[in-house]
Amino acid sequence: MDLGIGGKRALVTASSKGLGLGCARALAAAGVELVMNARGADALAEAATAIRAEFGVTVSEVVADVTTEDGRKRVLDAAGEPDILVTNAGGPPPGMWTDWERDDFIAALDANMLTPIALMKACLPAMMDRGWGRVVNITSQSVKSPIPALGLSNSARAGLTGYVAGTSRQVAGSGVTINNLLPGIHDTDRATALDTGVSKQKSISLEDARAQREATIPAGRYGTPTEFGAACAFLCSQHAGFIVGQNILLDGGAVNLSM
């Protein structure tokens, strides 16, 4: 399927690895020019070089912590007025309710709620003026089914979901869509970190921890960044203009909702 976005320009944050990289690669495959961002220079350079070689699109790299005001400014200066915005940031650490203090919640809000909101506020006006734009926020399945050990993430991402619910409907009439992708467990560094925590807690091997988690997923496996990226690219396509303010699960059936 031709997604109809060849020649568009996309800003994809936290895109040197994992789900962000999967999204960047899928957009590049559709002919989208990229501005990629990450904190690690080496991983970002490696990912950008591979995308240029494989897809022949222009890729700009911005090494910055997008959760800071200075980092956002640098990324936005490089992106100019992108047609597509994909927001992504690593989730806060797991733990117990007794572990978290106010500063922990502020850090989670900064990374997983306030940063995507700031990026949207910066990019939406030009999209609306042009009469076309796509925003996809990578959140979590925990928005629909909160995970006890991820209280920080649950809280921050739920706040972002509420913001998008209203904002997406205010900008849709200008040809701009905002949607959220809610990943379940995917084969990324984040999954390895979570499985490592379980293996230590239960005194089992990393392989056994992964097998136990896979057994809770009806699909029987972890998702891949490639299939996640494909879903993102479709939401960014010309064919997705009637999808507005949705929270789309990509979780292998792990969350069972009746509605």
Secondary structure as UniProt FT lines:
FT   TURN            6..7
FT   STRAND          9..12
FT   HELIX           18..29
FT   TURN            30..31
FT   STRAND          33..38
FT   HELIX           41..55
FT   STRAND          59..63
FT   TURN            66..67
FT   HELIX           69..79
FT   STRAND          84..87
FT   HELIX           97..99
FT   HELIX           102..109
FT   HELIX           110..114
FT   HELIX           115..130
FT   STRAND          133..138
FT   HELIX           141..143
FT   HELIX           148..150
FT   HELIX           151..171
FT   HELIX           172..174
FT   STRAND          176..183
FT   HELIX           189..202
FT   HELIX           206..214
FT   TURN            215..216
FT   TURN            218..219
FT   HELIX           225..235
FT   HELIX           238..240
FT   TURN            241..242
FT   STRAND          247..250
FT   TURN            252..253
//
